[in-house]
């Protein structure tokens, strides 16, 4: 979940497209059409996945701006996703 840090604090939705090779990750985040105009440009992320898969550390870039980032997986998140995927739906 990401909140609008520039105005209002609304929840922002985005699409992430990228890849992972071994412990290297590279992805682009593009905010959806409902995001404020200030979020109109995609953000590029490049980083390294921890050996246990619980975190990513790297750099982001957006136009002429860049910085470092750290992402941490919520404990139990993978299990929740797996439970959701394996749920059976009867028609």
Backbone as JSON, one array per atom type, in Angstrom:
{
  "sequence": "XXXXXXXXXXXXXXXXXXXXXXXXXXXXXXXXXXXXXXXXXXXXXXXXXXXXXXXXXXXXXXXXXXXXXXXXXXXXXXXXXXXXXXXXXXX",
  "N": [[0.85, -1.17, 0.0], [0.55, 2.19, -0.81], [0.7, 5.56, 0.09], [-0.48, 8.77, -0.95], [1.91, 11.09, -0.87], [2.13, 13.69, -1.58], [-0.2, 15.12, -1.4], [-2.97, 14.97, 0.47], [-3.01, 12.21, 1.2], [-4.3, 9.97, 0.15], [-4.86, 6.54, -0.88], [-2.7, 5.17, -3.27], [-2.78, 3.54, -6.42], [-0.94, 1.27, -8.45], [0.78, -0.18, -11.28], [3.11, -2.75, -11.54], [5.82, -3.78, -13.4], [8.32, -6.03, -14.28], [11.37, -7.85, -13.73], [13.09, -10.67, -12.24], [16.25, -12.0, -11.72], [18.09, -14.49, -10.45], [19.33, -13.02, -7.65], [18.93, -10.45, -8.43], [16.86, -7.66, -9.12], [14.68, -5.78, -11.24], [12.47, -3.34, -11.98], [9.57, -1.47, -13.11], [7.43, 1.0, -11.92], [4.24, 2.13, -12.52], [1.86, 4.52, -12.01], [-1.73, 4.37, -11.74], [-4.42, 5.73, -13.83], [-6.04, 7.24, -12.17], [-4.47, 8.45, -10.3], [-2.99, 11.43, -8.87], [-1.85, 14.14, -11.0], [0.87, 14.67, -10.54], [2.01, 12.2, -10.27], [2.44, 11.12, -12.75], [4.66, 10.12, -14.19], [6.62, 7.17, -14.81], [8.37, 5.16, -12.35], [11.6, 3.89, -11.99], [13.09, 1.01, -10.67], [15.92, -0.63, -9.33], [17.57, -3.32, -7.88], [18.72, -5.51, -5.19], [17.72, -8.67, -4.11], [17.29, -10.1, -0.92], [18.94, -13.08, 0.3], [17.05, -14.72, 1.66], [14.69, -13.85, 0.61], [13.18, -11.89, 1.85], [13.56, -9.14, 1.7], [14.32, -6.21, -0.3], [16.88, -4.2, -1.49], [17.94, -1.2, -2.97], [18.18, 1.15, -5.72], [16.2, 3.9, -6.88], [14.82, 5.69, -9.68], [13.56, 8.66, -11.12], [12.77, 10.66, -13.64], [14.9, 13.37, -13.36], [15.55, 12.79, -10.78], [16.71, 10.71, -8.07], [17.28, 8.01, -5.74], [17.8, 5.99, -2.77], [16.25, 2.87, -1.84], [14.43, 0.69, 0.35], [12.74, -2.32, 0.74], [10.52, -4.34, 2.54], [9.23, -7.53, 3.08], [6.07, -8.29, 4.37], [5.67, -10.2, 7.24], [4.46, -13.42, 6.86], [3.11, -12.77, 4.55], [3.57, -14.13, 2.12], [2.4, -16.6, 2.65], [-0.28, -15.84, 2.93], [-0.85, -15.0, 0.32], [-0.48, -17.4, -1.05], [-2.53, -18.91, 0.1], [-4.73, -17.52, -0.88], [-4.46, -17.9, -3.66], [-4.71, -20.67, -3.83], [-7.3, -21.08, -3.13], [-10.52, -22.48, -3.65], [-13.07, -21.98, -6.01], [-16.43, -22.38, -6.42], [-18.76, -22.79, -9.05]],
  "CA": [[0.0, 0.0, 0.0], [1.3, 3.44, -0.88], [-0.13, 6.74, 0.3], [-0.11, 10.0, -1.66], [2.72, 11.92, 0.01], [2.14, 15.06, -2.07], [-1.42, 15.85, -1.13], [-4.19, 14.31, 0.86], [-2.8, 10.92, 1.84], [-5.13, 8.9, -0.41], [-4.14, 5.35, -1.32], [-2.37, 5.18, -4.69], [-2.69, 2.24, -7.08], [0.06, 1.27, -9.52], [1.11, -1.44, -11.93], [4.54, -3.01, -11.5], [6.27, -4.73, -14.41], [9.75, -6.17, -14.22], [11.88, -9.22, -13.69], [14.09, -11.07, -11.24], [17.21, -13.01, -12.15], [18.81, -14.82, -9.22], [18.99, -12.06, -6.59], [18.82, -9.12, -9.05], [15.52, -7.26, -9.53], [14.58, -4.55, -12.02], [11.06, -3.18, -12.3], [9.05, -0.12, -13.31], [6.12, 1.23, -11.29], [3.46, 3.15, -13.2], [0.62, 4.78, -11.28], [-2.91, 4.29, -12.6], [-4.94, 7.0, -14.35], [-6.73, 7.99, -11.12], [-3.47, 9.11, -9.43], [-2.79, 12.84, -9.18], [-0.97, 14.45, -12.13], [2.27, 14.62, -10.13], [2.45, 10.8, -10.32], [2.28, 10.72, -14.14], [5.84, 9.49, -14.78], [6.99, 5.9, -14.17], [9.55, 5.12, -11.47], [12.41, 2.71, -12.25], [13.74, 0.45, -9.48], [16.92, -1.67, -9.55], [18.08, -3.68, -6.56], [19.11, -6.88, -4.86], [16.86, -9.42, -3.21], [18.04, -10.81, 0.12], [18.92, -14.54, 0.07], [15.83, -15.36, 2.18], [13.54, -13.29, -0.09], [12.37, -11.03, 2.73], [13.77, -7.71, 1.5], [15.01, -5.72, -1.49], [17.58, -2.93, -1.28], [18.43, -0.74, -4.26], [18.04, 2.56, -6.07], [15.08, 4.27, -7.74], [15.04, 6.9, -10.46], [12.36, 9.29, -11.67], [13.26, 11.84, -14.35], [16.26, 13.73, -12.91], [15.66, 12.47, -9.36], [17.0, 9.32, -7.72], [17.54, 7.79, -4.32], [17.88, 4.61, -2.32], [15.03, 2.35, -1.26], [14.43, -0.61, 1.02], [11.41, -2.93, 0.83], [10.5, -5.51, 3.42], [8.03, -8.34, 2.96], [5.32, -8.48, 5.6], [5.75, -11.58, 7.73], [3.24, -14.16, 6.57], [2.47, -12.31, 3.32], [3.62, -15.19, 1.11], [1.41, -17.61, 3.0], [-1.6, -15.29, 2.62], [-1.01, -15.04, -1.13], [-0.64, -18.79, -1.43], [-3.87, -19.32, 0.51], [-5.67, -16.89, -1.81], [-4.32, -18.56, -4.95], [-5.16, -22.05, -3.78], [-8.72, -21.16, -2.77], [-11.38, -23.06, -4.69], [-14.31, -21.25, -6.26], [-17.45, -23.21, -7.06], [-19.71, -22.05, -9.89]],
  "C": [[0.89, 1.23, 0.0], [0.34, 4.6, -0.75], [0.41, 7.91, -0.49], [0.62, 10.92, -0.68], [2.69, 13.39, -0.4], [0.86, 15.83, -1.77], [-2.58, 14.96, -0.77], [-4.04, 12.95, 1.53], [-3.67, 9.8, 1.33], [-4.25, 7.72, -0.81], [-3.94, 5.43, -2.83], [-2.29, 3.75, -5.22], [-1.7, 2.35, -8.23], [0.2, -0.12, -10.09], [2.63, -1.56, -11.9], [4.87, -4.08, -12.53], [7.78, -4.81, -14.33], [10.17, -7.61, -14.2], [12.84, -9.41, -12.53], [14.96, -12.14, -11.88], [18.14, -13.28, -10.97], [18.39, -13.82, -8.14], [18.87, -10.62, -7.12], [17.37, -8.86, -9.44], [15.57, -5.94, -10.28], [13.11, -4.41, -12.41], [10.7, -1.71, -12.43], [7.66, -0.06, -12.69], [5.44, 2.39, -12.02], [2.14, 3.31, -12.46], [-0.57, 4.76, -12.24], [-3.43, 5.69, -12.93], [-5.63, 7.84, -13.29], [-5.77, 8.71, -10.17], [-3.35, 10.58, -9.82], [-1.75, 13.03, -10.3], [0.51, 14.34, -11.78], [2.86, 13.2, -10.18], [2.41, 10.25, -11.75], [3.46, 10.02, -14.78], [6.17, 8.19, -14.06], [8.26, 6.02, -13.35], [10.29, 3.8, -11.75], [13.12, 2.3, -10.97], [14.72, -0.64, -9.9], [17.49, -2.02, -8.18], [18.43, -5.14, -6.44], [18.15, -7.46, -3.84], [17.72, -10.12, -2.17], [17.94, -12.32, -0.14], [17.65, -15.23, 0.57], [14.55, -14.8, 1.54], [12.7, -12.32, 0.71], [12.55, -9.53, 2.5], [14.46, -7.44, 0.16], [15.63, -4.38, -1.12], [18.13, -2.49, -2.63], [18.28, 0.75, -4.45], [16.82, 2.74, -6.97], [15.46, 5.49, -8.53], [13.73, 7.35, -11.1], [12.8, 10.61, -12.3], [14.68, 12.16, -13.88], [16.5, 13.43, -11.42], [16.03, 11.0, -9.16], [17.29, 9.22, -6.23], [17.6, 6.3, -4.01], [16.52, 4.17, -1.78], [15.3, 1.01, -0.58], [12.99, -1.07, 1.11], [11.51, -4.16, 1.69], [9.17, -6.22, 3.27], [7.38, -8.49, 4.33], [5.4, -9.95, 6.0], [4.42, -12.27, 7.49], [2.58, -13.77, 5.26], [2.46, -13.4, 2.26], [2.58, -16.26, 1.39], [-0.01, -17.12, 2.68], [-1.87, -15.35, 1.13], [-1.26, -16.47, -1.59], [-2.03, -19.3, -1.07], [-4.91, -18.76, -0.47], [-5.64, -17.61, -3.16], [-4.91, -19.96, -4.92], [-6.63, -22.19, -3.38], [-9.53, -21.68, -3.95], [-12.67, -22.26, -4.78], [-15.26, -22.17, -6.99], [-18.41, -22.33, -7.85], [-21.04, -22.72, -9.87]]
}
